[in-house]
């Protein structure tokens, strides 16, 4: 049961856009808005994750980030496939 109210004002065209998207997902406006706001809030919070390493562990971490990626045949095959919407020559 929801007990905390969240109120906001929007332009009519913003409301209409939200309503259109909510309808496509068979959701009420408030459910759609709450879900979208929570997803964005989680994303913002996850971007703020902080961790600390000792100097030697940090250097190893940096070396791993700077190292070239290992060969990945599956990814190479995937990237070699031309997308159906790509009309340019490769």
HTML snippet that shows the backbone in 3Dmol.js (N, CA, C, O; Angstrom):
<script src="https://3Dmol.org/build/3Dmol-min.js"></script>
<div id="view" style="width:600px;height:400px;position:relative"></div>
<script>
const pdb = `
ATOM      1  N   UNK A   1       0.835  -1.175   0.000  1.00  0.00           N
ATOM      2  CA  UNK A   1       0.000   0.000   0.000  1.00  0.00           C
ATOM      3  C   UNK A   1       0.882   1.242   0.000  1.00  0.00           C
ATOM      4  O   UNK A   1       1.768   1.388   0.842  1.00  0.00           O
ATOM      5  N   UNK A   2       0.636   2.109  -0.928  1.00  0.00           N
ATOM      6  CA  UNK A   2       1.410   3.338  -1.037  1.00  0.00           C
ATOM      7  C   UNK A   2       0.808   4.394  -0.111  1.00  0.00           C
ATOM      8  O   UNK A   2      -0.404   4.609  -0.097  1.00  0.00           O
ATOM      9  N   UNK A   3       1.678   5.049   0.662  1.00  0.00           N
ATOM     10  CA  UNK A   3       1.161   6.062   1.579  1.00  0.00           C
ATOM     11  C   UNK A   3       1.838   7.418   1.414  1.00  0.00           C
ATOM     12  O   UNK A   3       1.347   8.412   1.950  1.00  0.00           O
ATOM     13  N   UNK A   4       2.953   7.485   0.688  1.00  0.00           N
ATOM     14  CA  UNK A   4       3.658   8.752   0.495  1.00  0.00           C
ATOM     15  C   UNK A   4       3.234   9.373  -0.826  1.00  0.00           C
ATOM     16  O   UNK A   4       3.277   8.729  -1.874  1.00  0.00           O
ATOM     17  N   UNK A   5       2.824  10.638  -0.761  1.00  0.00           N
ATOM     18  CA  UNK A   5       2.384  11.342  -1.973  1.00  0.00           C
ATOM     19  C   UNK A   5       3.562  12.077  -2.603  1.00  0.00           C
ATOM     20  O   UNK A   5       4.415  12.629  -1.907  1.00  0.00           O
ATOM     21  N   UNK A   6       3.591  12.071  -3.928  1.00  0.00           N
ATOM     22  CA  UNK A   6       4.563  12.843  -4.703  1.00  0.00           C
ATOM     23  C   UNK A   6       3.748  13.644  -5.711  1.00  0.00           C
ATOM     24  O   UNK A   6       3.050  13.072  -6.548  1.00  0.00           O
ATOM     25  N   UNK A   7       3.838  14.952  -5.631  1.00  0.00           N
ATOM     26  CA  UNK A   7       3.067  15.817  -6.524  1.00  0.00           C
ATOM     27  C   UNK A   7       4.015  16.594  -7.426  1.00  0.00           C
ATOM     28  O   UNK A   7       5.085  17.021  -6.992  1.00  0.00           O
ATOM     29  N   UNK A   8       3.620  16.774  -8.680  1.00  0.00           N
ATOM     30  CA  UNK A   8       4.407  17.601  -9.583  1.00  0.00           C
ATOM     31  C   UNK A   8       3.509  18.173 -10.665  1.00  0.00           C
ATOM     32  O   UNK A   8       2.426  17.659 -10.943  1.00  0.00           O
ATOM     33  N   UNK A   9       3.983  19.229 -11.254  1.00  0.00           N
ATOM     34  CA  UNK A   9       3.258  19.878 -12.340  1.00  0.00           C
ATOM     35  C   UNK A   9       4.013  19.624 -13.633  1.00  0.00           C
ATOM     36  O   UNK A   9       5.243  19.576 -13.653  1.00  0.00           O
ATOM     37  N   UNK A  10       3.258  19.464 -14.711  1.00  0.00           N
ATOM     38  CA  UNK A  10       3.854  19.204 -16.023  1.00  0.00           C
ATOM     39  C   UNK A  10       3.107  19.994 -17.080  1.00  0.00           C
ATOM     40  O   UNK A  10       1.959  20.396 -16.893  1.00  0.00           O
ATOM     41  N   UNK A  11       3.784  20.202 -18.188  1.00  0.00           N
ATOM     42  CA  UNK A  11       3.123  20.804 -19.343  1.00  0.00           C
ATOM     43  C   UNK A  11       2.140  19.786 -19.924  1.00  0.00           C
ATOM     44  O   UNK A  11       2.371  18.582 -19.818  1.00  0.00           O
ATOM     45  N   UNK A  12       1.060  20.247 -20.528  1.00  0.00           N
ATOM     46  CA  UNK A  12       0.099  19.301 -21.116  1.00  0.00           C
ATOM     47  C   UNK A  12       0.749  18.336 -22.105  1.00  0.00           C
ATOM     48  O   UNK A  12       0.393  17.158 -22.144  1.00  0.00           O
ATOM     49  N   UNK A  13       1.700  18.824 -22.905  1.00  0.00           N
ATOM     50  CA  UNK A  13       2.339  17.921 -23.867  1.00  0.00           C
ATOM     51  C   UNK A  13       3.227  16.886 -23.182  1.00  0.00           C
ATOM     52  O   UNK A  13       3.403  15.782 -23.698  1.00  0.00           O
ATOM     53  N   UNK A  14       3.787  17.232 -22.027  1.00  0.00           N
ATOM     54  CA  UNK A  14       4.566  16.243 -21.266  1.00  0.00           C
ATOM     55  C   UNK A  14       3.639  15.175 -20.701  1.00  0.00           C
ATOM     56  O   UNK A  14       3.931  13.981 -20.767  1.00  0.00           O
ATOM     57  N   UNK A  15       2.512  15.623 -20.143  1.00  0.00           N
ATOM     58  CA  UNK A  15       1.527  14.676 -19.620  1.00  0.00           C
ATOM     59  C   UNK A  15       1.038  13.744 -20.719  1.00  0.00           C
ATOM     60  O   UNK A  15       0.920  12.536 -20.513  1.00  0.00           O
ATOM     61  N   UNK A  16       0.756  14.312 -21.886  1.00  0.00           N
ATOM     62  CA  UNK A  16       0.264  13.499 -23.004  1.00  0.00           C
ATOM     63  C   UNK A  16       1.299  12.476 -23.455  1.00  0.00           C
ATOM     64  O   UNK A  16       0.956  11.335 -23.762  1.00  0.00           O
ATOM     65  N   UNK A  17       2.557  12.883 -23.494  1.00  0.00           N
ATOM     66  CA  UNK A  17       3.638  11.960 -23.863  1.00  0.00           C
ATOM     67  C   UNK A  17       3.733  10.812 -22.869  1.00  0.00           C
ATOM     68  O   UNK A  17       3.846   9.648 -23.256  1.00  0.00           O
ATOM     69  N   UNK A  18       3.686  11.153 -21.581  1.00  0.00           N
ATOM     70  CA  UNK A  18       3.742  10.131 -20.528  1.00  0.00           C
ATOM     71  C   UNK A  18       2.541   9.207 -20.626  1.00  0.00           C
ATOM     72  O   UNK A  18       2.680   7.989 -20.512  1.00  0.00           O
ATOM     73  N   UNK A  19       1.362   9.781 -20.837  1.00  0.00           N
ATOM     74  CA  UNK A  19       0.153   8.960 -20.963  1.00  0.00           C
ATOM     75  C   UNK A  19       0.234   8.008 -22.153  1.00  0.00           C
ATOM     76  O   UNK A  19      -0.179   6.852 -22.062  1.00  0.00           O
ATOM     77  N   UNK A  20       0.764   8.498 -23.258  1.00  0.00           N
ATOM     78  CA  UNK A  20       0.887   7.655 -24.451  1.00  0.00           C
ATOM     79  C   UNK A  20       1.806   6.466 -24.170  1.00  0.00           C
ATOM     80  O   UNK A  20       1.480   5.332 -24.519  1.00  0.00           O
ATOM     81  N   UNK A  21       2.938   6.723 -23.550  1.00  0.00           N
ATOM     82  CA  UNK A  21       3.874   5.636 -23.240  1.00  0.00           C
ATOM     83  C   UNK A  21       3.271   4.681 -22.211  1.00  0.00           C
ATOM     84  O   UNK A  21       3.397   3.464 -22.348  1.00  0.00           O
ATOM     85  N   UNK A  22       2.622   5.218 -21.189  1.00  0.00           N
ATOM     86  CA  UNK A  22       2.004   4.366 -20.165  1.00  0.00           C
ATOM     87  C   UNK A  22       0.941   3.472 -20.773  1.00  0.00           C
ATOM     88  O   UNK A  22       0.842   2.294 -20.429  1.00  0.00           O
ATOM     89  N   UNK A  23       0.149   4.025 -21.671  1.00  0.00           N
ATOM     90  CA  UNK A  23      -0.894   3.241 -22.330  1.00  0.00           C
ATOM     91  C   UNK A  23      -0.292   2.092 -23.131  1.00  0.00           C
ATOM     92  O   UNK A  23      -0.820   0.980 -23.122  1.00  0.00           O
ATOM     93  N   UNK A  24       0.818   2.363 -23.828  1.00  0.00           N
ATOM     94  CA  UNK A  24       1.465   1.302 -24.599  1.00  0.00           C
ATOM     95  C   UNK A  24       1.925   0.148 -23.713  1.00  0.00           C
ATOM     96  O   UNK A  24       1.962  -1.003 -24.150  1.00  0.00           O
ATOM     97  N   UNK A  25       2.271   0.459 -22.481  1.00  0.00           N
ATOM     98  CA  UNK A  25       2.716  -0.575 -21.536  1.00  0.00           C
ATOM     99  C   UNK A  25       1.574  -1.068 -20.644  1.00  0.00           C
ATOM    100  O   UNK A  25       1.793  -1.843 -19.713  1.00  0.00           O
ATOM    101  N   UNK A  26       0.355  -0.611 -20.937  1.00  0.00           N
ATOM    102  CA  UNK A  26      -0.832  -0.991 -20.165  1.00  0.00           C
ATOM    103  C   UNK A  26      -0.654  -0.663 -18.682  1.00  0.00           C
ATOM    104  O   UNK A  26      -0.938  -1.485 -17.811  1.00  0.00           O
ATOM    105  N   UNK A  27      -0.174   0.569 -18.414  1.00  0.00           N
ATOM    106  CA  UNK A  27       0.050   1.011 -17.042  1.00  0.00           C
ATOM    107  C   UNK A  27      -0.696   2.314 -16.807  1.00  0.00           C
ATOM    108  O   UNK A  27      -1.016   3.040 -17.748  1.00  0.00           O
ATOM    109  N   UNK A  28      -0.965   2.595 -15.558  1.00  0.00           N
ATOM    110  CA  UNK A  28      -1.506   3.892 -15.182  1.00  0.00           C
ATOM    111  C   UNK A  28      -0.372   4.910 -15.219  1.00  0.00           C
ATOM    112  O   UNK A  28       0.799   4.557 -15.080  1.00  0.00           O
ATOM    113  N   UNK A  29      -0.732   6.167 -15.407  1.00  0.00           N
ATOM    114  CA  UNK A  29       0.267   7.230 -15.460  1.00  0.00           C
ATOM    115  C   UNK A  29       1.163   7.215 -14.221  1.00  0.00           C
ATOM    116  O   UNK A  29       2.387   7.262 -14.344  1.00  0.00           O
ATOM    117  N   UNK A  30       0.575   7.150 -13.045  1.00  0.00           N
ATOM    118  CA  UNK A  30       1.377   7.214 -11.818  1.00  0.00           C
ATOM    119  C   UNK A  30       2.312   6.016 -11.695  1.00  0.00           C
ATOM    120  O   UNK A  30       3.451   6.168 -11.254  1.00  0.00           O
ATOM    121  N   UNK A  31       1.846   4.821 -12.080  1.00  0.00           N
ATOM    122  CA  UNK A  31       2.711   3.635 -12.041  1.00  0.00           C
ATOM    123  C   UNK A  31       3.878   3.791 -13.004  1.00  0.00           C
ATOM    124  O   UNK A  31       5.021   3.475 -12.672  1.00  0.00           O
ATOM    125  N   UNK A  32       3.576   4.284 -14.206  1.00  0.00           N
ATOM    126  CA  UNK A  32       4.619   4.483 -15.206  1.00  0.00           C
ATOM    127  C   UNK A  32       5.644   5.499 -14.714  1.00  0.00           C
ATOM    128  O   UNK A  32       6.849   5.268 -14.813  1.00  0.00           O
ATOM    129  N   UNK A  33       5.165   6.626 -14.182  1.00  0.00           N
ATOM    130  CA  UNK A  33       6.070   7.678 -13.720  1.00  0.00           C
ATOM    131  C   UNK A  33       6.909   7.225 -12.530  1.00  0.00           C
ATOM    132  O   UNK A  33       8.100   7.530 -12.461  1.00  0.00           O
ATOM    133  N   UNK A  34       6.305   6.507 -11.604  1.00  0.00           N
ATOM    134  CA  UNK A  34       7.040   6.038 -10.435  1.00  0.00           C
ATOM    135  C   UNK A  34       8.123   5.037 -10.847  1.00  0.00           C
ATOM    136  O   UNK A  34       9.249   5.094 -10.352  1.00  0.00           O
ATOM    137  N   UNK A  35       7.779   4.130 -11.746  1.00  0.00           N
ATOM    138  CA  UNK A  35       8.758   3.153 -12.224  1.00  0.00           C
ATOM    139  C   UNK A  35       9.909   3.844 -12.948  1.00  0.00           C
ATOM    140  O   UNK A  35      11.073   3.518 -12.711  1.00  0.00           O
ATOM    141  N   UNK A  36       9.596   4.796 -13.830  1.00  0.00           N
ATOM    142  CA  UNK A  36      10.635   5.509 -14.578  1.00  0.00           C
ATOM    143  C   UNK A  36      11.522   6.321 -13.635  1.00  0.00           C
ATOM    144  O   UNK A  36      12.743   6.338 -13.789  1.00  0.00           O
ATOM    145  N   UNK A  37      10.915   6.984 -12.670  1.00  0.00           N
ATOM    146  CA  UNK A  37      11.696   7.790 -11.725  1.00  0.00           C
ATOM    147  C   UNK A  37      12.598   6.907 -10.866  1.00  0.00           C
ATOM    148  O   UNK A  37      13.742   7.271 -10.596  1.00  0.00           O
ATOM    149  N   UNK A  38      12.095   5.757 -10.438  1.00  0.00           N
ATOM    150  CA  UNK A  38      12.906   4.849  -9.619  1.00  0.00           C
ATOM    151  C   UNK A  38      14.065   4.262 -10.422  1.00  0.00           C
ATOM    152  O   UNK A  38      15.175   4.134  -9.905  1.00  0.00           O
ATOM    153  N   UNK A  39      13.815   3.907 -11.678  1.00  0.00           N
ATOM    154  CA  UNK A  39      14.896   3.395 -12.527  1.00  0.00           C
ATOM    155  C   UNK A  39      15.991   4.445 -12.693  1.00  0.00           C
ATOM    156  O   UNK A  39      17.176   4.124 -12.607  1.00  0.00           O
ATOM    157  N   UNK A  40      15.601   5.694 -12.931  1.00  0.00           N
ATOM    158  CA  UNK A  40      16.579   6.775 -13.090  1.00  0.00           C
ATOM    159  C   UNK A  40      17.324   7.029 -11.786  1.00  0.00           C
ATOM    160  O   UNK A  40      18.535   7.252 -11.799  1.00  0.00           O
ATOM    161  N   UNK A  41      16.614   6.997 -10.662  1.00  0.00           N
ATOM    162  CA  UNK A  41      17.246   7.209  -9.364  1.00  0.00           C
ATOM    163  C   UNK A  41      18.276   6.113  -9.079  1.00  0.00           C
ATOM    164  O   UNK A  41      19.373   6.401  -8.600  1.00  0.00           O
ATOM    165  N   UNK A  42      17.929   4.869  -9.370  1.00  0.00           N
ATOM    166  CA  UNK A  42      18.876   3.773  -9.172  1.00  0.00           C
ATOM    167  C   UNK A  42      20.103   3.958 -10.044  1.00  0.00           C
ATOM    168  O   UNK A  42      21.223   3.718  -9.592  1.00  0.00           O
ATOM    169  N   UNK A  43      19.913   4.378 -11.277  1.00  0.00           N
ATOM    170  CA  UNK A  43      21.029   4.604 -12.190  1.00  0.00           C
ATOM    171  C   UNK A  43      21.964   5.681 -11.651  1.00  0.00           C
ATOM    172  O   UNK A  43      23.184   5.513 -11.659  1.00  0.00           O
ATOM    173  N   UNK A  44      21.394   6.778 -11.186  1.00  0.00           N
ATOM    174  CA  UNK A  44      22.205   7.871 -10.642  1.00  0.00           C
ATOM    175  C   UNK A  44      22.986   7.389  -9.424  1.00  0.00           C
ATOM    176  O   UNK A  44      24.174   7.680  -9.286  1.00  0.00           O
ATOM    177  N   UNK A  45      22.321   6.657  -8.550  1.00  0.00           N
ATOM    178  CA  UNK A  45      22.998   6.179  -7.346  1.00  0.00           C
ATOM    179  C   UNK A  45      24.091   5.165  -7.668  1.00  0.00           C
ATOM    180  O   UNK A  45      25.153   5.178  -7.046  1.00  0.00           O
ATOM    181  N   UNK A  46      23.835   4.292  -8.634  1.00  0.00           N
ATOM    182  CA  UNK A  46      24.850   3.306  -9.004  1.00  0.00           C
ATOM    183  C   UNK A  46      26.075   3.956  -9.633  1.00  0.00           C
ATOM    184  O   UNK A  46      27.183   3.432  -9.521  1.00  0.00           O
ATOM    185  N   UNK A  47      25.882   5.097 -10.294  1.00  0.00           N
ATOM    186  CA  UNK A  47      27.015   5.822 -10.866  1.00  0.00           C
ATOM    187  C   UNK A  47      27.893   6.450  -9.802  1.00  0.00           C
ATOM    188  O   UNK A  47      29.003   6.891 -10.100  1.00  0.00           O
ATOM    189  N   UNK A  48      27.425   6.500  -8.582  1.00  0.00           N
ATOM    190  CA  UNK A  48      28.159   7.148  -7.503  1.00  0.00           C
ATOM    191  C   UNK A  48      28.889   6.148  -6.597  1.00  0.00           C
ATOM    192  O   UNK A  48      29.347   6.507  -5.512  1.00  0.00           O
ATOM    193  N   UNK A  49      28.991   4.913  -7.043  1.00  0.00           N
ATOM    194  CA  UNK A  49      29.645   3.884  -6.225  1.00  0.00           C
ATOM    195  C   UNK A  49      31.115   4.250  -6.032  1.00  0.00           C
ATOM    196  O   UNK A  49      31.804   4.633  -6.978  1.00  0.00           O
ATOM    197  N   UNK A  50      31.567   4.129  -4.826  1.00  0.00           N
ATOM    198  CA  UNK A  50      32.941   4.467  -4.481  1.00  0.00           C
ATOM    199  C   UNK A  50      33.604   3.232  -3.897  1.00  0.00           C
ATOM    200  O   UNK A  50      33.007   2.528  -3.083  1.00  0.00           O
ATOM    201  N   UNK A  51      34.816   2.972  -4.303  1.00  0.00           N
ATOM    202  CA  UNK A  51      35.583   1.913  -3.663  1.00  0.00           C
ATOM    203  C   UNK A  51      37.031   2.372  -3.539  1.00  0.00           C
ATOM    204  O   UNK A  51      37.498   3.223  -4.296  1.00  0.00           O
ATOM    205  N   UNK A  52      37.719   1.799  -2.581  1.00  0.00           N
ATOM    206  CA  UNK A  52      39.083   2.217  -2.277  1.00  0.00           C
ATOM    207  C   UNK A  52      39.992   1.002  -2.339  1.00  0.00           C
ATOM    208  O   UNK A  52      39.624  -0.086  -1.896  1.00  0.00           O
ATOM    209  N   UNK A  53      41.190   1.199  -2.895  1.00  0.00           N
ATOM    210  CA  UNK A  53      42.165   0.121  -3.013  1.00  0.00           C
ATOM    211  C   UNK A  53      43.503   0.567  -2.447  1.00  0.00           C
ATOM    212  O   UNK A  53      43.832   1.754  -2.443  1.00  0.00           O
ATOM    213  N   UNK A  54      44.256  -0.394  -1.975  1.00  0.00           N
ATOM    214  CA  UNK A  54      45.644  -0.113  -1.602  1.00  0.00           C
ATOM    215  C   UNK A  54      46.405   0.215  -2.880  1.00  0.00           C
ATOM    216  O   UNK A  54      45.942  -0.103  -3.975  1.00  0.00           O
ATOM    217  N   UNK A  55      47.554   0.842  -2.751  1.00  0.00           N
ATOM    218  CA  UNK A  55      48.315   1.317  -3.915  1.00  0.00           C
ATOM    219  C   UNK A  55      48.641   0.188  -4.896  1.00  0.00           C
ATOM    220  O   UNK A  55      48.466   0.357  -6.102  1.00  0.00           O
ATOM    221  N   UNK A  56      49.116  -0.966  -4.396  1.00  0.00           N
ATOM    222  CA  UNK A  56      49.495  -2.057  -5.310  1.00  0.00           C
ATOM    223  C   UNK A  56      48.262  -2.643  -6.016  1.00  0.00           C
ATOM    224  O   UNK A  56      48.331  -2.972  -7.200  1.00  0.00           O
ATOM    225  N   UNK A  57      47.152  -2.774  -5.308  1.00  0.00           N
ATOM    226  CA  UNK A  57      45.921  -3.276  -5.925  1.00  0.00           C
ATOM    227  C   UNK A  57      45.398  -2.266  -6.946  1.00  0.00           C
ATOM    228  O   UNK A  57      44.876  -2.648  -7.993  1.00  0.00           O
ATOM    229  N   UNK A  58      45.539  -0.981  -6.638  1.00  0.00           N
ATOM    230  CA  UNK A  58      45.111   0.048  -7.575  1.00  0.00           C
ATOM    231  C   UNK A  58      45.937  -0.023  -8.857  1.00  0.00           C
ATOM    232  O   UNK A  58      45.382   0.088  -9.950  1.00  0.00           O
ATOM    233  N   UNK A  59      47.238  -0.204  -8.743  1.00  0.00           N
ATOM    234  CA  UNK A  59      48.097  -0.307  -9.921  1.00  0.00           C
ATOM    235  C   UNK A  59      47.718  -1.521 -10.771  1.00  0.00           C
ATOM    236  O   UNK A  59      47.680  -1.434 -11.998  1.00  0.00           O
ATOM    237  N   UNK A  60      47.440  -2.643 -10.123  1.00  0.00           N
ATOM    238  CA  UNK A  60      46.987  -3.826 -10.864  1.00  0.00           C
ATOM    239  C   UNK A  60      45.667  -3.549 -11.580  1.00  0.00           C
ATOM    240  O   UNK A  60      45.474  -3.960 -12.725  1.00  0.00           O
ATOM    241  N   UNK A  61      44.776  -2.862 -10.909  1.00  0.00           N
ATOM    242  CA  UNK A  61      43.483  -2.510 -11.486  1.00  0.00           C
ATOM    243  C   UNK A  61      43.677  -1.632 -12.722  1.00  0.00           C
ATOM    244  O   UNK A  61      43.051  -1.868 -13.755  1.00  0.00           O
ATOM    245  N   UNK A  62      44.531  -0.633 -12.621  1.00  0.00           N
ATOM    246  CA  UNK A  62      44.796   0.270 -13.747  1.00  0.00           C
ATOM    247  C   UNK A  62      45.434  -0.494 -14.904  1.00  0.00           C
ATOM    248  O   UNK A  62      45.088  -0.264 -16.063  1.00  0.00           O
ATOM    249  N   UNK A  63      46.350  -1.388 -14.602  1.00  0.00           N
ATOM    250  CA  UNK A  63      46.985  -2.187 -15.661  1.00  0.00           C
ATOM    251  C   UNK A  63      45.958  -3.047 -16.387  1.00  0.00           C
ATOM    252  O   UNK A  63      46.016  -3.185 -17.609  1.00  0.00           O
ATOM    253  N   UNK A  64      45.030  -3.619 -15.654  1.00  0.00           N
ATOM    254  CA  UNK A  64      43.980  -4.415 -16.283  1.00  0.00           C
ATOM    255  C   UNK A  64      43.091  -3.551 -17.174  1.00  0.00           C
ATOM    256  O   UNK A  64      42.704  -3.971 -18.265  1.00  0.00           O
ATOM    257  N   UNK A  65      42.768  -2.348 -16.711  1.00  0.00           N
ATOM    258  CA  UNK A  65      41.943  -1.455 -17.523  1.00  0.00           C
ATOM    259  C   UNK A  65      42.676  -1.004 -18.784  1.00  0.00           C
ATOM    260  O   UNK A  65      42.063  -0.857 -19.841  1.00  0.00           O
ATOM    261  N   UNK A  66      43.977  -0.788 -18.675  1.00  0.00           N
ATOM    262  CA  UNK A  66      44.768  -0.300 -19.807  1.00  0.00           C
ATOM    263  C   UNK A  66      45.189  -1.394 -20.775  1.00  0.00           C
ATOM    264  O   UNK A  66      45.576  -1.108 -21.908  1.00  0.00           O
ATOM    265  N   UNK A  67      45.115  -2.640 -20.338  1.00  0.00           N
ATOM    266  CA  UNK A  67      45.556  -3.753 -21.186  1.00  0.00           C
ATOM    267  C   UNK A  67      44.608  -3.913 -22.369  1.00  0.00           C
ATOM    268  O   UNK A  67      43.405  -3.684 -22.238  1.00  0.00           O
ATOM    269  N   UNK A  68      45.142  -4.305 -23.519  1.00  0.00           N
ATOM    270  CA  UNK A  68      44.255  -4.552 -24.666  1.00  0.00           C
ATOM    271  C   UNK A  68      43.319  -5.724 -24.361  1.00  0.00           C
ATOM    272  O   UNK A  68      43.685  -6.630 -23.612  1.00  0.00           O
ATOM    273  N   UNK A  69      42.138  -5.712 -24.927  1.00  0.00           N
ATOM    274  CA  UNK A  69      41.205  -6.803 -24.661  1.00  0.00           C
ATOM    275  C   UNK A  69      41.706  -8.121 -25.242  1.00  0.00           C
ATOM    276  O   UNK A  69      42.410  -8.150 -26.252  1.00  0.00           O
ATOM    277  N   UNK A  70      41.331  -9.189 -24.592  1.00  0.00           N
ATOM    278  CA  UNK A  70      41.691 -10.523 -25.091  1.00  0.00           C
ATOM    279  C   UNK A  70      40.887 -10.799 -26.359  1.00  0.00           C
ATOM    280  O   UNK A  70      39.778 -10.288 -26.511  1.00  0.00           O
ATOM    281  N   UNK A  71      41.432 -11.597 -27.260  1.00  0.00           N
ATOM    282  CA  UNK A  71      40.677 -11.943 -28.467  1.00  0.00           C
ATOM    283  C   UNK A  71      39.335 -12.582 -28.106  1.00  0.00           C
ATOM    284  O   UNK A  71      39.237 -13.380 -27.174  1.00  0.00           O
ATOM    285  N   UNK A  72      38.315 -12.213 -28.864  1.00  0.00           N
ATOM    286  CA  UNK A  72      36.978 -12.736 -28.612  1.00  0.00           C
ATOM    287  C   UNK A  72      36.355 -13.103 -29.964  1.00  0.00           C
ATOM    288  O   UNK A  72      35.717 -12.267 -30.604  1.00  0.00           O
ATOM    289  N   UNK A  73      36.543 -14.350 -30.392  1.00  0.00           N
ATOM    290  CA  UNK A  73      36.035 -14.756 -31.711  1.00  0.00           C
ATOM    291  C   UNK A  73      34.531 -14.547 -31.877  1.00  0.00           C
ATOM    292  O   UNK A  73      34.077 -14.169 -32.956  1.00  0.00           O
ATOM    293  N   UNK A  74      33.765 -14.786 -30.834  1.00  0.00           N
ATOM    294  CA  UNK A  74      32.317 -14.601 -30.932  1.00  0.00           C
ATOM    295  C   UNK A  74      31.959 -13.148 -31.202  1.00  0.00           C
ATOM    296  O   UNK A  74      31.090 -12.861 -32.025  1.00  0.00           O
ATOM    297  N   UNK A  75      32.623 -12.238 -30.516  1.00  0.00           N
ATOM    298  CA  UNK A  75      32.370 -10.817 -30.733  1.00  0.00           C
ATOM    299  C   UNK A  75      32.826 -10.396 -32.126  1.00  0.00           C
ATOM    300  O   UNK A  75      32.162  -9.597 -32.786  1.00  0.00           O
ATOM    301  N   UNK A  76      33.941 -10.927 -32.565  1.00  0.00           N
ATOM    302  CA  UNK A  76      34.431 -10.599 -33.913  1.00  0.00           C
ATOM    303  C   UNK A  76      33.434 -11.061 -34.976  1.00  0.00           C
ATOM    304  O   UNK A  76      33.188 -10.342 -35.945  1.00  0.00           O
ATOM    305  N   UNK A  77      32.858 -12.255 -34.803  1.00  0.00           N
ATOM    306  CA  UNK A  77      31.844 -12.746 -35.746  1.00  0.00           C
ATOM    307  C   UNK A  77      30.616 -11.841 -35.727  1.00  0.00           C
ATOM    308  O   UNK A  77      30.071 -11.490 -36.773  1.00  0.00           O
ATOM    309  N   UNK A  78      30.195 -11.473 -34.530  1.00  0.00           N
ATOM    310  CA  UNK A  78      29.024 -10.615 -34.400  1.00  0.00           C
ATOM    311  C   UNK A  78      29.258  -9.262 -35.075  1.00  0.00           C
ATOM    312  O   UNK A  78      28.379  -8.764 -35.779  1.00  0.00           O
ATOM    313  N   UNK A  79      30.407  -8.678 -34.871  1.00  0.00           N
ATOM    314  CA  UNK A  79      30.699  -7.366 -35.433  1.00  0.00           C
ATOM    315  C   UNK A  79      30.884  -7.419 -36.950  1.00  0.00           C
ATOM    316  O   UNK A  79      30.775  -6.392 -37.620  1.00  0.00           O
ATOM    317  N   UNK A  80      31.161  -8.597 -37.493  1.00  0.00           N
ATOM    318  CA  UNK A  80      31.336  -8.740 -38.940  1.00  0.00           C
ATOM    319  C   UNK A  80      30.001  -8.820 -39.681  1.00  0.00           C
ATOM    320  O   UNK A  80      29.966  -8.676 -40.903  1.00  0.00           O
ATOM    321  N   UNK A  81      28.912  -9.046 -38.962  1.00  0.00           N
ATOM    322  CA  UNK A  81      27.598  -9.149 -39.594  1.00  0.00           C
ATOM    323  C   UNK A  81      27.087  -7.746 -39.915  1.00  0.00           C
ATOM    324  O   UNK A  81      27.099  -6.858 -39.063  1.00  0.00           O
ATOM    325  N   UNK A  82      26.648  -7.567 -41.133  1.00  0.00           N
ATOM    326  CA  UNK A  82      26.114  -6.276 -41.537  1.00  0.00           C
ATOM    327  C   UNK A  82      24.690  -6.134 -41.012  1.00  0.00           C
ATOM    328  O   UNK A  82      23.867  -7.033 -41.184  1.00  0.00           O
ATOM    329  N   UNK A  83      24.406  -5.022 -40.381  1.00  0.00           N
ATOM    330  CA  UNK A  83      23.058  -4.762 -39.860  1.00  0.00           C
ATOM    331  C   UNK A  83      22.103  -4.566 -41.039  1.00  0.00           C
ATOM    332  O   UNK A  83      22.473  -3.963 -42.046  1.00  0.00           O
ATOM    333  N   UNK A  84      20.886  -5.069 -40.914  1.00  0.00           N
ATOM    334  CA  UNK A  84      19.913  -4.950 -42.009  1.00  0.00           C
ATOM    335  C   UNK A  84      19.627  -3.491 -42.402  1.00  0.00           C
ATOM    336  O   UNK A  84      19.308  -3.212 -43.558  1.00  0.00           O
ATOM    337  N   UNK A  85      19.740  -2.574 -41.453  1.00  0.00           N
ATOM    338  CA  UNK A  85      19.445  -1.173 -41.744  1.00  0.00           C
ATOM    339  C   UNK A  85      20.666  -0.416 -42.268  1.00  0.00           C
ATOM    340  O   UNK A  85      20.551   0.748 -42.653  1.00  0.00           O
ATOM    341  N   UNK A  86      21.831  -1.063 -42.288  1.00  0.00           N
ATOM    342  CA  UNK A  86      23.061  -0.417 -42.744  1.00  0.00           C
ATOM    343  C   UNK A  86      23.171  -0.583 -44.264  1.00  0.00           C
ATOM    344  O   UNK A  86      23.445  -1.676 -44.762  1.00  0.00           O
ATOM    345  N   UNK A  87      22.956   0.507 -44.983  1.00  0.00           N
ATOM    346  CA  UNK A  87      23.005   0.441 -46.449  1.00  0.00           C
ATOM    347  C   UNK A  87      24.364   0.847 -46.995  1.00  0.00           C
ATOM    348  O   UNK A  87      24.600   0.761 -48.200  1.00  0.00           O
ATOM    349  N   UNK A  88      25.261   1.292 -46.115  1.00  0.00           N
ATOM    350  CA  UNK A  88      26.598   1.697 -46.582  1.00  0.00           C
ATOM    351  C   UNK A  88      27.464   0.468 -46.807  1.00  0.00           C
ATOM    352  O   UNK A  88      27.281  -0.568 -46.168  1.00  0.00           O
ATOM    353  N   UNK A  89      28.408   0.604 -47.727  1.00  0.00           N
ATOM    354  CA  UNK A  89      29.338  -0.497 -47.997  1.00  0.00           C
ATOM    355  C   UNK A  89      30.396  -0.528 -46.916  1.00  0.00           C
ATOM    356  O   UNK A  89      30.819   0.514 -46.414  1.00  0.00           O
ATOM    357  N   UNK A  90      30.819  -1.724 -46.563  1.00  0.00           N
ATOM    358  CA  UNK A  90      31.884  -1.861 -45.554  1.00  0.00           C
ATOM    359  C   UNK A  90      33.202  -2.117 -46.205  1.00  0.00           C
ATOM    360  O   UNK A  90      34.214  -2.259 -45.518  1.00  0.00           O
TER     361      UNK A  90
END
`;
const viewer = $3Dmol.createViewer("view");
viewer.addModel(pdb, "pdb");
viewer.setStyle({}, {cartoon: {color: "spectrum"}});
viewer.zoomTo();
viewer.render();
</script>
